Amino acid sequence: MGAPGGLGTAQEELALYEGVRLGSERAFRRLVAGQAGLVARMAGLYGVDAGELARWTWGTALHGLGMFTWNSSFRAWVIGILVAHGRAAARPQPPPPSPPRATATPSTSWAGLAWSPRWQAGGWEAVEAALAALPLAEREVVHLHDAEGWPAREAFDALGLTAGEGDRLLAAGRERVRCALADWLGQAPGPDTDGSQTRAVVEVLGLLVREGAAPTPDRELLATFRAWRASRRISLPRRLRGALLARGALPRPRGRAAGA
């Protein structure tokens, strides 16, 4: 089964990693394309330019390939680099505009909320406003786990969190979003005794992300890759093997990748 984020299975990710390590531009383009949408959305969390964030992230990742050990997934390692830079470069963002209020309803059931008549045009704006209002640490984990669909362990790895820290931030973020949605629906944000409203929040968050066509890596990013490849002096036979791995024309590597 393919993994969220566009990189496919773990074996496909490993093949692309090996292709990049051997100097394949095709493999690099595929890795970048697989993460392009996520990078742009993560840039929005920090209020920074997506192109600048991508160039910094991939430039750092290329020069640190030999330090990657497969203790986490490769994409979690890359996004961890992005997160470190995003946090350092984060800019204050203006509060989002208030979405149109929903018609008040006496029903407290949120089953199938996103498909119910109560979910009017302002519903998605209400969710996005609630996410934007979260403290950054909560916003990161709710976005990566619930909106992007990353498994908890992988999301926590990318964010540098222990399981306990990640669980606490995730629960706190979901609760804030739940209370914001209750207020938007004209309901008192009382306790969610059976967990049904929280489940509806998770369901709605999972519908936020829509992947579009993967953009072509910009020229500066490709220039960064080519400069890195030139500095490595990778031989033509090794580059050819990397290109064949990227095309799937060679058996995919098994197990852990060899050191750089």
ZARO-648989 format. One record per residue (C-alpha): chain; x, y, z; residue in one letter; residue number from 1. Coordinates in nm, 4 decimals. Example, Ala and Ser with C-alpha at 12.3 -4.5 7.8 and 13.67 -1.06 7.14 Angstrom:
# residues 2
+----+----------+----------+----------+----+-----+
| ch |       px |       py |       pz | aa |   i |
+----+----------+----------+----------+----+-----+
|  A |   1.2300 |  -0.4500 |   0.7800 |  A |   1 |
|  A |   1.3670 |  -0.1060 |   0.7140 |  S |   2 |
+----+----------+----------+----------+----+-----+
# end
This chain:
# residues 260
+----+----------+----------+----------+----+-----+
| ch |       px |       py |       pz | aa |   i |
+----+----------+----------+----------+----+-----+
|  A |   0.0000 |   0.0000 |   0.0000 |  M |   1 |
|  A |   0.1321 |   0.3431 |  -0.0857 |  G |   2 |
|  A |   0.2284 |   0.5758 |   0.1944 |  A |   3 |
|  A |   0.0739 |   0.9192 |   0.2356 |  P |   4 |
|  A |   0.2963 |   1.1874 |   0.0916 |  G |   5 |
|  A |   0.3484 |   1.0432 |  -0.2556 |  G |   6 |
|  A |   0.6579 |   0.8249 |  -0.2044 |  L |   7 |
|  A |   0.4847 |   0.4884 |  -0.2346 |  G |   8 |
|  A |   0.5973 |   0.1823 |  -0.0388 |  T |   9 |
|  A |   0.9012 |   0.1607 |   0.1873 |  A |  10 |
|  A |   1.0849 |  -0.0415 |  -0.0809 |  Q |  11 |
|  A |   1.0112 |   0.2236 |  -0.3450 |  E |  12 |
|  A |   1.1327 |   0.4922 |  -0.1061 |  E |  13 |
|  A |   1.4514 |   0.2938 |  -0.0469 |  L |  14 |
|  A |   1.5078 |   0.2572 |  -0.4223 |  A |  15 |
|  A |   1.4695 |   0.6321 |  -0.4734 |  L |  16 |
|  A |   1.7022 |   0.7043 |  -0.1815 |  Y |  17 |
|  A |   1.9658 |   0.4761 |  -0.3342 |  E |  18 |
|  A |   1.9109 |   0.6372 |  -0.6737 |  G |  19 |
|  A |   1.9748 |   0.9841 |  -0.5299 |  V |  20 |
|  A |   2.2790 |   0.8614 |  -0.3394 |  R |  21 |
|  A |   2.4161 |   0.7340 |  -0.6713 |  L |  22 |
|  A |   2.3542 |   1.0695 |  -0.8397 |  G |  23 |
|  A |   2.0296 |   1.0044 |  -1.0302 |  S |  24 |
|  A |   1.8500 |   1.3284 |  -1.1102 |  E |  25 |
|  A |   1.5394 |   1.1285 |  -1.2026 |  R |  26 |
|  A |   1.5297 |   0.9783 |  -0.8529 |  A |  27 |
|  A |   1.5791 |   1.3224 |  -0.6991 |  F |  28 |
|  A |   1.2983 |   1.4697 |  -0.9105 |  R |  29 |
|  A |   1.0647 |   1.1898 |  -0.8014 |  R |  30 |
|  A |   1.1508 |   1.2363 |  -0.4339 |  L |  31 |
|  A |   1.0964 |   1.6118 |  -0.4566 |  V |  32 |
|  A |   0.7700 |   1.5710 |  -0.6496 |  A |  33 |
|  A |   0.6440 |   1.3206 |  -0.3919 |  G |  34 |
|  A |   0.6914 |   1.5739 |  -0.1138 |  Q |  35 |
|  A |   0.6097 |   1.8979 |  -0.3012 |  A |  36 |
|  A |   0.2498 |   1.9320 |  -0.1840 |  G |  37 |
|  A |   0.3394 |   1.8512 |   0.1763 |  L |  38 |
|  A |   0.6318 |   2.0964 |   0.1742 |  V |  39 |
|  A |   0.4035 |   2.3736 |   0.0472 |  A |  40 |
|  A |   0.1429 |   2.3014 |   0.3134 |  R |  41 |
|  A |   0.4051 |   2.2801 |   0.5906 |  M |  42 |
|  A |   0.5484 |   2.6126 |   0.4718 |  A |  43 |
|  A |   0.2039 |   2.7574 |   0.5347 |  G |  44 |
|  A |   0.2226 |   2.6444 |   0.8984 |  L |  45 |
|  A |   0.5344 |   2.8540 |   0.9489 |  Y |  46 |
|  A |   0.4469 |   3.1469 |   0.7227 |  G |  47 |
|  A |   0.7579 |   3.1013 |   0.5080 |  V |  48 |
|  A |   0.8143 |   3.0780 |   0.1321 |  D |  49 |
|  A |   0.7613 |   2.7213 |   0.0084 |  A |  50 |
|  A |   1.0364 |   2.7386 |  -0.2555 |  G |  51 |
|  A |   1.2917 |   2.8677 |  -0.0067 |  E |  52 |
|  A |   1.1920 |   2.6028 |   0.2472 |  L |  53 |
|  A |   1.2206 |   2.3258 |  -0.0147 |  A |  54 |
|  A |   1.5649 |   2.4405 |  -0.1282 |  R |  55 |
|  A |   1.6968 |   2.4624 |   0.2267 |  W |  56 |
|  A |   1.5465 |   2.1261 |   0.3235 |  T |  57 |
|  A |   1.6736 |   1.9318 |   0.0242 |  W |  58 |
|  A |   2.0124 |   2.1017 |   0.0263 |  G |  59 |
|  A |   2.0610 |   1.9987 |   0.3897 |  T |  60 |
|  A |   1.9304 |   1.6476 |   0.3222 |  A |  61 |
|  A |   2.1656 |   1.5933 |   0.0254 |  L |  62 |
|  A |   2.4716 |   1.6930 |   0.2252 |  H |  63 |
|  A |   2.3602 |   1.4749 |   0.5157 |  G |  64 |
|  A |   2.2652 |   1.1579 |   0.3243 |  L |  65 |
|  A |   2.5482 |   0.9656 |   0.4841 |  G |  66 |
|  A |   2.4034 |   1.0401 |   0.8282 |  M |  67 |
|  A |   2.0682 |   0.8785 |   0.7507 |  F |  68 |
|  A |   2.0436 |   0.5354 |   0.9198 |  T |  69 |
|  A |   1.6848 |   0.4155 |   0.8539 |  W |  70 |
|  A |   1.5909 |   0.4369 |   1.2218 |  N |  71 |
|  A |   1.2928 |   0.6289 |   1.0824 |  S |  72 |
|  A |   1.1467 |   0.6470 |   0.7338 |  S |  73 |
|  A |   1.3410 |   0.8580 |   0.4849 |  F |  74 |
|  A |   1.0492 |   1.0975 |   0.4372 |  R |  75 |
|  A |   1.0200 |   1.1466 |   0.8156 |  A |  76 |
|  A |   1.3912 |   1.2299 |   0.8234 |  W |  77 |
|  A |   1.3519 |   1.4828 |   0.5400 |  V |  78 |
|  A |   1.0437 |   1.6436 |   0.6956 |  I |  79 |
|  A |   1.2289 |   1.6585 |   1.0281 |  G |  80 |
|  A |   1.4902 |   1.8765 |   0.8551 |  I |  81 |
|  A |   1.2103 |   2.0922 |   0.7127 |  L |  82 |
|  A |   1.0484 |   2.1265 |   1.0563 |  V |  83 |
|  A |   1.3742 |   2.2374 |   1.2181 |  A |  84 |
|  A |   1.4186 |   2.5134 |   0.9597 |  H |  85 |
|  A |   1.0486 |   2.6049 |   0.9582 |  G |  86 |
|  A |   1.0445 |   2.6530 |   1.3348 |  R |  87 |
|  A |   1.3576 |   2.8667 |   1.3240 |  A |  88 |
|  A |   1.2228 |   3.0815 |   1.0385 |  A |  89 |
|  A |   0.8572 |   3.0950 |   1.1504 |  A |  90 |
|  A |   0.6919 |   3.4320 |   1.1077 |  R |  91 |
|  A |   0.3908 |   3.5638 |   1.2988 |  P |  92 |
|  A |   0.0771 |   3.5184 |   1.0934 |  Q |  93 |
|  A |  -0.2339 |   3.7376 |   1.1021 |  P |  94 |
|  A |  -0.5440 |   3.5746 |   1.2497 |  P |  95 |
|  A |  -0.7645 |   3.4149 |   0.9822 |  P |  96 |
|  A |  -1.0942 |   3.5884 |   0.8977 |  P |  97 |
|  A |  -1.3954 |   3.4611 |   1.0876 |  S |  98 |
|  A |  -1.5968 |   3.2153 |   0.8748 |  P |  99 |
|  A |  -1.9718 |   3.2643 |   0.8243 |  P | 100 |
|  A |  -2.1616 |   3.1221 |   1.1201 |  R | 101 |
|  A |  -2.3587 |   2.8018 |   1.0753 |  A | 102 |
|  A |  -2.7298 |   2.7962 |   1.1427 |  T | 103 |
|  A |  -2.7746 |   2.7036 |   1.5093 |  A | 104 |
|  A |  -2.8982 |   2.3491 |   1.5594 |  T | 105 |
|  A |  -3.0172 |   2.1667 |   1.8721 |  P | 106 |
|  A |  -2.8593 |   1.8400 |   1.7561 |  S | 107 |
|  A |  -2.5316 |   1.7478 |   1.9258 |  T | 108 |
|  A |  -2.4695 |   1.4486 |   1.6996 |  S | 109 |
|  A |  -2.1789 |   1.5072 |   1.4634 |  W | 110 |
|  A |  -2.2077 |   1.1776 |   1.2781 |  A | 111 |
|  A |  -2.1289 |   1.2353 |   0.9112 |  G | 112 |
|  A |  -2.0858 |   1.6060 |   0.9876 |  L | 113 |
|  A |  -1.9035 |   1.6942 |   0.6657 |  A | 114 |
|  A |  -2.1898 |   1.5475 |   0.4593 |  W | 115 |
|  A |  -2.4764 |   1.6839 |   0.6685 |  S | 116 |
|  A |  -2.6953 |   1.9842 |   0.5772 |  P | 117 |
|  A |  -2.5333 |   2.1757 |   0.8664 |  R | 118 |
|  A |  -2.1944 |   2.1651 |   0.6922 |  W | 119 |
|  A |  -2.2379 |   2.4812 |   0.4935 |  Q | 120 |
|  A |  -1.9898 |   2.6775 |   0.2874 |  A | 121 |
|  A |  -1.8220 |   2.8128 |   0.5979 |  G | 122 |
|  A |  -1.7469 |   2.4696 |   0.7411 |  G | 123 |
|  A |  -1.4071 |   2.4246 |   0.5806 |  W | 124 |
|  A |  -1.3142 |   2.7824 |   0.6626 |  E | 125 |
|  A |  -1.4105 |   2.7157 |   1.0248 |  A | 126 |
|  A |  -1.1816 |   2.4104 |   1.0399 |  V | 127 |
|  A |  -0.8919 |   2.5948 |   0.8767 |  E | 128 |
|  A |  -0.9380 |   2.8900 |   1.1130 |  A | 129 |
|  A |  -0.9401 |   2.6534 |   1.4113 |  A | 130 |
|  A |  -0.6175 |   2.4900 |   1.2910 |  L | 131 |
|  A |  -0.4503 |   2.8262 |   1.2309 |  A | 132 |
|  A |  -0.5373 |   2.9342 |   1.5865 |  A | 133 |
|  A |  -0.3644 |   2.6340 |   1.7468 |  L | 134 |
|  A |  -0.0283 |   2.6743 |   1.9203 |  P | 135 |
|  A |   0.2421 |   2.5769 |   1.6712 |  L | 136 |
|  A |   0.3370 |   2.2492 |   1.8406 |  A | 137 |
|  A |  -0.0255 |   2.1314 |   1.8365 |  E | 138 |
|  A |  -0.0800 |   2.2587 |   1.4824 |  R | 139 |
|  A |   0.2203 |   2.0612 |   1.3539 |  E | 140 |
|  A |   0.1107 |   1.7276 |   1.4968 |  V | 141 |
|  A |  -0.2596 |   1.7666 |   1.4121 |  V | 142 |
|  A |  -0.1734 |   1.8672 |   1.0567 |  H | 143 |
|  A |   0.0810 |   1.5918 |   0.9945 |  L | 144 |
|  A |  -0.1152 |   1.3100 |   1.1618 |  H | 145 |
|  A |  -0.4808 |   1.3955 |   1.1005 |  D | 146 |
|  A |  -0.4772 |   1.6132 |   0.7865 |  A | 147 |
|  A |  -0.1845 |   1.4505 |   0.6026 |  E | 148 |
|  A |  -0.2666 |   1.1014 |   0.7288 |  G | 149 |
|  A |   0.0787 |   1.0083 |   0.8597 |  W | 150 |
|  A |   0.0924 |   0.7230 |   1.1125 |  P | 151 |
|  A |   0.1450 |   0.8514 |   1.4674 |  A | 152 |
|  A |   0.4946 |   0.7091 |   1.5138 |  R | 153 |
|  A |   0.6196 |   0.8498 |   1.1831 |  E | 154 |
|  A |   0.4638 |   1.1922 |   1.2481 |  A | 155 |
|  A |   0.6141 |   1.2049 |   1.5979 |  F | 156 |
|  A |   0.9561 |   1.1027 |   1.4598 |  D | 157 |
|  A |   0.9467 |   1.3829 |   1.2043 |  A | 158 |
|  A |   0.8518 |   1.6352 |   1.4724 |  L | 159 |
|  A |   1.1084 |   1.5125 |   1.7244 |  G | 160 |
|  A |   0.8445 |   1.4031 |   1.9760 |  L | 161 |
|  A |   0.8212 |   1.1064 |   2.2091 |  T | 162 |
|  A |   0.5023 |   0.9013 |   2.1889 |  A | 163 |
|  A |   0.3770 |   1.0583 |   2.5134 |  G | 164 |
|  A |   0.4491 |   1.4128 |   2.3962 |  E | 165 |
|  A |   0.2890 |   1.3500 |   2.0589 |  G | 166 |
|  A |  -0.0240 |   1.1949 |   2.2107 |  D | 167 |
|  A |  -0.0706 |   1.4876 |   2.4505 |  R | 168 |
|  A |  -0.0277 |   1.7506 |   2.1795 |  L | 169 |
|  A |  -0.2574 |   1.5616 |   1.9415 |  L | 170 |
|  A |  -0.5333 |   1.5303 |   2.2033 |  A | 171 |
|  A |  -0.5020 |   1.8972 |   2.3026 |  A | 172 |
|  A |  -0.5112 |   2.0152 |   1.9414 |  G | 173 |
|  A |  -0.8125 |   1.8024 |   1.8546 |  R | 174 |
|  A |  -0.9954 |   1.9323 |   2.1603 |  E | 175 |
|  A |  -0.9342 |   2.2948 |   2.0621 |  R | 176 |
|  A |  -1.0590 |   2.2252 |   1.7090 |  V | 177 |
|  A |  -1.3644 |   2.0446 |   1.8506 |  R | 178 |
|  A |  -1.4527 |   2.3399 |   2.0747 |  C | 179 |
|  A |  -1.4066 |   2.5842 |   1.7863 |  A | 180 |
|  A |  -1.6374 |   2.3780 |   1.5642 |  L | 181 |
|  A |  -1.8969 |   2.3503 |   1.8412 |  A | 182 |
|  A |  -1.8933 |   2.7287 |   1.8723 |  D | 183 |
|  A |  -1.9256 |   2.7645 |   1.4930 |  W | 184 |
|  A |  -2.2255 |   2.5280 |   1.5012 |  L | 185 |
|  A |  -2.3893 |   2.7394 |   1.7730 |  G | 186 |
|  A |  -2.3478 |   2.4706 |   2.0394 |  Q | 187 |
|  A |  -2.2016 |   2.4936 |   2.3861 |  A | 188 |
|  A |  -1.8612 |   2.3197 |   2.3746 |  P | 189 |
|  A |  -1.9399 |   2.0734 |   2.6528 |  G | 190 |
|  A |  -1.7506 |   1.7514 |   2.7278 |  P | 191 |
|  A |  -1.7309 |   1.4932 |   2.4515 |  D | 192 |
|  A |  -1.8365 |   1.2070 |   2.6755 |  T | 193 |
|  A |  -1.8597 |   0.9352 |   2.4094 |  D | 194 |
|  A |  -1.5817 |   1.0654 |   2.1822 |  G | 195 |
|  A |  -1.8164 |   1.0973 |   1.8838 |  S | 196 |
|  A |  -1.7434 |   1.4655 |   1.8255 |  Q | 197 |
|  A |  -1.3673 |   1.4069 |   1.8373 |  T | 198 |
|  A |  -1.4053 |   1.1242 |   1.5838 |  R | 199 |
|  A |  -1.6011 |   1.3625 |   1.3597 |  A | 200 |
|  A |  -1.3216 |   1.6209 |   1.3937 |  V | 201 |
|  A |  -1.0612 |   1.3623 |   1.2868 |  V | 202 |
|  A |  -1.2822 |   1.2636 |   0.9917 |  E | 203 |
|  A |  -1.3194 |   1.6262 |   0.8804 |  V | 204 |
|  A |  -0.9465 |   1.6961 |   0.9193 |  L | 205 |
|  A |  -0.8712 |   1.3938 |   0.7023 |  G | 206 |
|  A |  -1.0698 |   1.5531 |   0.4179 |  L | 207 |
|  A |  -0.8772 |   1.8813 |   0.4193 |  L | 208 |
|  A |  -0.5797 |   1.7802 |   0.2055 |  V | 209 |
|  A |  -0.6263 |   1.7391 |  -0.1674 |  R | 210 |
|  A |  -0.3153 |   1.6514 |  -0.3663 |  E | 211 |
|  A |  -0.2849 |   1.8218 |  -0.7034 |  G | 212 |
|  A |  -0.0455 |   1.7525 |  -0.9866 |  A | 213 |
|  A |   0.3157 |   1.7411 |  -0.8682 |  A | 214 |
|  A |   0.5040 |   2.0521 |  -0.9838 |  P | 215 |
|  A |   0.8384 |   2.0355 |  -1.1614 |  T | 216 |
|  A |   1.1273 |   2.1091 |  -0.9211 |  P | 217 |
|  A |   1.2446 |   2.4667 |  -0.9669 |  D | 218 |
|  A |   1.5742 |   2.5455 |  -1.1357 |  R | 219 |
|  A |   1.7478 |   2.6541 |  -0.8173 |  E | 220 |
|  A |   1.6614 |   2.3249 |  -0.6487 |  L | 221 |
|  A |   1.7908 |   2.1235 |  -0.9443 |  L | 222 |
|  A |   2.1041 |   2.3383 |  -0.9505 |  A | 223 |
|  A |   2.1554 |   2.2527 |  -0.5818 |  T | 224 |
|  A |   2.1323 |   1.8834 |  -0.6648 |  F | 225 |
|  A |   2.3700 |   1.9084 |  -0.9618 |  R | 226 |
|  A |   2.6253 |   2.1015 |  -0.7560 |  A | 227 |
|  A |   2.6050 |   1.8383 |  -0.4819 |  W | 228 |
|  A |   2.6460 |   1.5582 |  -0.7377 |  R | 229 |
|  A |   2.9478 |   1.7310 |  -0.8924 |  A | 230 |
|  A |   3.1074 |   1.7705 |  -0.5495 |  S | 231 |
|  A |   3.0677 |   1.3958 |  -0.4909 |  R | 232 |
|  A |   3.2417 |   1.3045 |  -0.8168 |  R | 233 |
|  A |   3.0071 |   1.0121 |  -0.8716 |  I | 234 |
|  A |   3.1291 |   0.7890 |  -1.1523 |  S | 235 |
|  A |   2.9201 |   0.7406 |  -1.4656 |  L | 236 |
|  A |   2.8508 |   0.3669 |  -1.3973 |  P | 237 |
|  A |   2.7194 |   0.4517 |  -1.0488 |  R | 238 |
|  A |   2.5040 |   0.7312 |  -1.1890 |  R | 239 |
|  A |   2.3668 |   0.4894 |  -1.4500 |  L | 240 |
|  A |   2.2783 |   0.2399 |  -1.1779 |  R | 241 |
|  A |   2.1016 |   0.5170 |  -0.9871 |  G | 242 |
|  A |   1.9018 |   0.6128 |  -1.2951 |  A | 243 |
|  A |   1.7986 |   0.2498 |  -1.3507 |  L | 244 |
|  A |   1.6887 |   0.2222 |  -0.9860 |  L | 245 |
|  A |   1.4770 |   0.5364 |  -1.0270 |  A | 246 |
|  A |   1.3103 |   0.3841 |  -1.3359 |  R | 247 |
|  A |   1.2457 |   0.0549 |  -1.1579 |  G | 248 |
|  A |   1.4647 |  -0.1248 |  -1.4112 |  A | 249 |
|  A |   1.6759 |  -0.2906 |  -1.1410 |  L | 250 |
|  A |   1.5672 |  -0.5036 |  -0.8454 |  P | 251 |
|  A |   1.4960 |  -0.2771 |  -0.5511 |  R | 252 |
|  A |   1.7425 |  -0.2863 |  -0.2629 |  P | 253 |
|  A |   1.6441 |  -0.4958 |   0.0350 |  R | 254 |
|  A |   1.6869 |  -0.4119 |   0.3997 |  G | 255 |
|  A |   1.8882 |  -0.1125 |   0.5099 |  R | 256 |
|  A |   2.0746 |   0.0990 |   0.2632 |  A | 257 |
|  A |   2.4471 |   0.0811 |   0.2549 |  A | 258 |
|  A |   2.6359 |   0.3730 |   0.4037 |  G | 259 |
|  A |   2.7308 |   0.6601 |   0.1791 |  A | 260 |
+----+----------+----------+----------+----+-----+
# end
